């Protein structure tokens, strides 16, 4: 792409923004997608070797990593929805989720699964809740804005160990990512504040509400529920695989044709005065399109500090990339949930994640250079050794609470089944 082509595209974009309702702009909008598809097909023909290799790489990523890691979560969550347990769980956690995030207690399930499972589990669960009428449209948009997150397996395993060859930085990246998503959730509690929420029971005794909901839980046929859950989950996984493969090809073609390099050159001419090199801009731009490719490029960027490297990676982790956003868009397309609040939330999450990481690195890190980030080690200030104990304590408390909730749920379900059998006899 030459400079003149780039200028023409920029002028057309300005014209569209200036007068979006003119006949010319309407025709340009209608022709944009066909022209983009034609350009994509021509690129596939001209750079066929790159396209085939990148598609194979996308298939390998989906089949060997994404599919086995996400399918069990999707199936289990589908079964929970069909049994009605999520609605009962929401009663217990309503006093926590409502004041903090202005969403029902059932949103805690989407938050927990979104943090632990990775993209796009949070979006899938939010869409399911909306379809089950557990959330209003506004509550769904609030919840979606902060529950679709990257999982610990990807952050610590793929990013920290696989790309930076340093497991220590994975916990800092993960902590920054989680804090950023919670910050966005608190901010978005004020989004659409005047809209009506779904009516909740007036009884203030939480355990009594929970017992009542569990008593009203419908009986289901395990065979039917399991089969429907697997079919629904596999359909979702096929759509996710398609997006991963498509965007793997797109990002490779953009790198091959020099589009990313051209954009980074123009942006880098401005950011260079702030100490941000062009190579880092190119990596971040790639990450804004496809998260894995972008972070991998960031980990290999030279002549920058460790803090800059990890801050850029944290920014991309928070934003997630257009590939993930289109996966989310396909999931919520069957509902009335708008994608705009979600996109704003992810942009804010990326900014907050980068800010938190920079703060943590400034306070905790006493060793670590560019070479150490790839081949060396990562240490904390000894005065902050309590940080590790805090993390372990939070993890143990969380696991204990989950086990307690499961035991309570099983107990009430057993009583419900026993009462049903007694009535039948």
Order of alpha helices (4+ residues) and beta strands (2+ residues): alpha-alpha-alpha-alpha-alpha-alpha-alpha-alpha-alpha-alpha-alpha-alpha-alpha-alpha-alpha-alpha-alpha-alpha-alpha
